Amino acid sequence: CVYGNFMRRTKANFLGMVAVMIDDVGDSDGYMGPGAKLLASKIALQPSWKVCTSPSCWQYWYLLDDMVTDREIAERFIDDLVKSGLTSDSKDPGMRGVSRVGRLPMGVNSKPKYGDIPPEVYGSEFTGLRYSIQHLAANLVVGEVLEDPLRPVKKRTFGTQYSSLDAVPKAYQ
């Protein structure tokens, strides 16, 4: 959607997924800041980079080898990550959807709960590592192997399907 000179982030504007972001990860030493919901030890792969978004709370970013241009595959993969336990309640709305926004380093988190002087957001450990979406599915979550993210999309069907006109009841012909 376009509002004046601005484009609003919506699913309809999805062009491709170039990175996967895991939100609200605590410090790697196990300390959980006020916004953290996930132990870093639950994540098995080193991120491409990390962004500290509030005290002892991180976003882990994973660059993809290739952009995922199929929105259904991208949405399903994010849903699979959420269901795997990469959120405290397996339904965190901040992790869902392809139109999510992550924080960039060198900003501030101005949520009221952090007071008049909000904490600086900073980046850390840019490794530049890149992953295939299949490698993330197989290795990202400790003790979990997600379904193949490129599995065929199941199309929904409604009502009874008939293979020929002969099988259709007379009342519907």
C-alpha positions in Angstrom: 0.0 0.0 0.0 1.2 3.5 -0.7 0.4 6.3 1.7 1.4 9.7 0.3 5.1 9.4 -0.5 5.6 6.3 1.8 5.1 2.6 1.1 3.7 0.6 3.9 5.1 -2.8 4.6 2.6 -5.4 3.7 2.6 -9.0 2.5 1.6 -7.8 -0.9 4.9 -5.9 -1.2 7.0 -9.0 -0.5 9.7 -9.5 -3.1 12.0 -11.9 -1.4 13.5 -13.0 1.9 17.3 -12.4 2.0 17.8 -13.0 5.8 16.1 -14.7 8.7 15.9 -12.9 12.0 15.4 -14.6 15.4 14.1 -12.0 17.9 14.5 -11.5 21.7 17.5 -13.8 22.3 19.3 -13.5 25.7 23.0 -13.1 26.2 25.2 -16.0 25.2 26.2 -16.4 28.9 22.6 -17.2 29.8 21.6 -13.8 31.2 18.1 -12.7 30.1 17.4 -9.0 29.8 13.9 -7.6 30.4 13.0 -8.0 26.7 14.6 -11.4 26.1 12.4 -14.4 25.7 14.8 -17.1 24.3 18.0 -18.6 25.7 20.9 -18.3 23.2 21.7 -21.9 24.0 18.5 -22.9 22.1 20.1 -21.7 18.9 22.7 -24.1 17.3 24.2 -21.9 14.5 26.3 -18.9 14.7 24.5 -15.9 13.3 25.7 -13.8 10.4 25.5 -10.9 12.8 23.8 -9.9 16.0 22.1 -6.7 17.0 21.7 -5.8 20.7 18.2 -4.2 20.8 17.9 -3.6 24.5 20.0 -4.6 27.6 20.9 -8.3 27.3 18.5 -8.8 24.4 19.5 -9.6 20.9 18.3 -10.2 17.3 20.2 -13.0 15.6 20.4 -12.5 11.8 21.1 -15.2 9.3 22.0 -14.2 5.7 20.6 -16.6 3.1 22.7 -17.9 0.2 19.9 -17.2 -2.2 16.8 -15.0 -1.9 13.6 -16.9 -1.2 11.1 -15.3 -3.6 8.1 -17.6 -2.9 6.2 -15.8 -0.2 4.3 -19.0 0.9 7.6 -20.8 1.4 9.1 -17.9 3.4 5.9 -17.6 5.6 5.8 -21.3 6.2 9.5 -21.4 7.2 9.0 -18.6 9.7 6.0 -20.4 11.1 8.1 -23.6 11.4 10.7 -21.6 13.3 8.1 -20.2 15.7 6.6 -23.7 16.3 10.0 -25.1 17.0 10.3 -23.1 20.1 12.3 -20.1 19.0 9.9 -17.9 20.9 8.9 -18.2 24.6 5.3 -19.0 23.8 5.6 -20.5 20.3 3.4 -17.7 18.9 5.4 -14.5 19.3 3.8 -12.0 16.8 7.2 -10.2 16.5 8.6 -13.3 14.8 5.7 -14.0 12.5 5.2 -12.8 9.0 7.3 -11.7 6.0 6.8 -8.0 6.6 8.7 -8.0 9.9 11.1 -5.2 10.8 14.4 -5.7 12.6 16.6 -3.1 14.3 19.7 -1.6 12.6 22.8 -1.0 14.6 23.6 2.5 15.9 20.0 3.4 16.7 18.1 3.6 19.9 15.2 1.6 21.5 12.8 4.3 22.6 10.2 2.1 24.2 8.9 3.9 27.3 10.0 1.0 29.6 13.6 2.0 29.0 13.2 5.5 30.4 14.2 9.0 29.2 17.6 7.9 27.9 17.0 4.8 25.8 19.7 2.2 25.4 21.8 2.4 22.2 21.2 -0.4 19.8 24.5 -1.8 18.5 25.7 -4.5 16.2 28.2 -7.2 17.1 30.2 -10.0 15.5 29.4 -9.5 11.8 30.7 -12.8 10.4 29.2 -12.6 7.0 28.2 -16.3 7.2 25.5 -17.3 4.7 23.2 -20.2 4.9 20.8 -22.1 2.7 17.2 -22.2 4.0 17.5 -26.0 4.0 20.7 -25.8 6.2 18.9 -23.5 8.6 15.9 -25.9 8.8 18.2 -28.8 9.5 20.6 -27.2 12.0 19.3 -23.9 13.5 17.4 -25.2 16.5 19.2 -27.3 19.1 17.7 -30.8 19.0 15.2 -30.0 16.2 15.1 -30.7 12.5 12.4 -28.7 10.8 10.5 -29.9 7.8 12.0 -29.2 4.4 11.1 -25.6 3.8 11.0 -26.2 0.0 8.4 -29.0 0.4 5.5 -28.6 -2.0 2.8 -26.2 -0.9 -0.4 -28.0 0.0 -3.2 -26.4 -1.9 -6.5 -26.2 -0.1 -9.6 -27.8 -1.7 -13.1 -27.0 -0.8 -16.0 -29.4 -1.2 -16.0 -32.7 -3.1 -13.7 -33.1 -6.1 -14.9 -35.1 -9.0 -12.6 -36.7 -11.6 -15.2 -36.9 -14.3 -18.7 -35.7 -15.1 -20.0 -39.3 -14.7 -19.1 -39.1 -10.9 -21.0 -35.9 -10.3 -24.4 -36.6 -8.7 -27.4 -35.9 -11.1 -28.6 -33.1 -8.8 -25.4 -31.1 -9.6 -25.4 -31.6 -13.4 
